[in-house]
Amino acid sequence: MSNPKLFLRKALSGQGSLFDDKITEGGLDLSLIFRDSLSKALRKSPDSRWQIVAKISELTNHSISKDMLDKYTSSNLDYGFRAEDLTAFCAVTGSIDPFRVLLEPLGCDVLTPGEHDWIKLAKLEKENTQQQREIAELRLKLGIRR
């Protein structure tokens, strides 16, 4: 009998699965490191916490208070950032470090807009090389000389 869970672990795009790496118990307990990255982003920002929460509230169309932001950055694990608030927080503070902290254990990273173009170029060049190789193999197979 086949194992139905085995199918779930296969990546469809040829990309490695998150389950390929052994993440140990507690290996994703990032609360304090994440909260520290939020605090550092706040300290580096030229805006006050009041200004930051006002901008986050405006961007997300829901109210967030300075008190809530203070709780999100405290060591009290009863409070956590909503994902959409985190996106707005990073946009407002100009820091993508909180996302980097969350993705690092998975071996992933965040691209800046400048890096995005370089990665896209590298992918396109790789695809072009593969296509040229396939064209050459087909020409050889068909006996077409150039």
Secondary structure, DSSP 8 states (H G I E B T S, - for coil): ---HHHHHTS-SSS---TTSS---TTTT--HHHHHHHHHHHHHH-SS-HHHHHHHHHHHHTS---HHHHHHHHSS-TT----HHHHHHHHHHHT--HHHHHHHGGGT-----HHHHHHHHHHHHHHHHHHHHHHHHHHHHHHT---
